[in-house]
Amino acid sequence: MLKTYSGERIPGTVNYHVYVHEGKNKRSIFIDNQKKLEELRSDSDLGLRNEILYRICLAILFDYSGNFELAESYFRDFKKNIERLLCEDHWLIHSARIEVFLKSIDEDETEDFELQKVEKKTWEKSKSKVT
């Protein structure tokens, strides 16, 4: 079933209420404020707002995929992908956009793997010419 994620800023704060809509059903998404993100982040540009946006992205990816490892691996890239949208007071993200994001990650990984194979073959050929 198609999902739509929505968020609305709580007035006077940088916090959001985040919901998922599935058909006519609407439910809140739990944003885990206890999880330590330091070890999961590679950037240090954090302020409170960025920290919250990271947590929202992690929660959305986990809700959509049901795979916490996948969500942990890609929430930073997902934030970069939708960051402008999340800065609004009210926003919507359709599950099709998440699917496109995940497919682009999968394609990038496949291309990287193929490139690594080509580089390895090239290195092995050049190594054999040297010896």
N, C-alpha and C positions, 0 to 999 in steps of 0.2 A: 504494500500500500504506500502511496505517496505521502510524504510528510512535509510539513512546513514548520520551520522554527521561527519564533518571533521573540523579540525582546523589547522591553520598555524600561527606560531609565526611571529609577525611583527618584522623585523630585528632590533636589537639593543634595544629591549624592552622585557618586560614580558607579553605583551598584545598579543592577538590572534584575527585573523579573524575567525569566526565560521560560518559554512554553514550547511544546510541540503539539501540532494539530494533525490528527490523523482522521480524515473524513470529518465527521461532526464532533469527534472527541477532542478535548483539549486537556493537557496535563502539564504540570510544572516539571521542569528539569532541575534536578539537584545539582547545585554548583558547590563542589567540595572545596571549602576554604581551609580545610585542615591539611590537605596534601601539600607536602614540601615540593615546590617546583624548581628549587635551585639546581638540583642535580639533573633535571630534565631540560633546562634552558641552556642555550649556548650564548645568549646575548646578555648584556648587563644594562640595557636601556630602560630598566624597569622603574616605573613609578606605580602608584596604586592603580591607576587606570589601566596600564598595560598588564599588570598582574591579573586584574579582573577579566580583561579580554582574553588572556591566555586560558584562564579557568573556564570561561564560556566556551571557547573553541574546543578545549579538551572534553567538556561535557557534551557538546553537540556531536563531535566525532564519535564518542563512545556510545551515545544514544543511537546514532544512526547505524553504526557498524556492529555494535555489540561486542567489539573486540578492543579491550583496553590497551593491549600492546600496540595495535595499529594507531589508536588515538594518541598514545604517548609518543609514538614515533613521528607523527605528522601534525600535531596541533600547532607547532610554530609556523610551519609553512601554510597551514590553513588560515591562521591569523593574518599572515601577510596577504593572503588571497582575498580576504573579506574585511580587512581592517577599516577601510573607509566607510563601509556599510555599518559596522558596529559602533562607529562614533556618533551615529544619529541617536536621537531620543527614542525613536521607534524604528524597528527594522524587521524585515522578513527574509528568510533564506529558504528557498525551495530545495527539496531533497535532490532534484535534478542537478543543481549547482554543486552539491556535495559529491554526487556521483561523477560529474565531470572532473572535479578536483582529484578524486581518488584514481580515476582512470589516467589522468595526466601524470600522477606520481608513479603509477604502475608502468606507463610507457617510458618515463624517464629512467626508471630502474632497469627496464629491459634494455634500453639503449646503452646505459652504463655497463651492463653485463656484457653486451655484445662488443662494446668498445674495449673492455678489459680482455676479452678473448682475442681480439685482433691485435692488441698491443702485446699480449703474451706471445702470440705466434710470431709477430715481427721481432720481438726481443730474442726469441729462441732461434730464429733464422739468422739474425745478426750475430748472435753468440756462436753459432756453428760456423759462420764464415771466419770468425776471428781465430778459432782454434784449429 
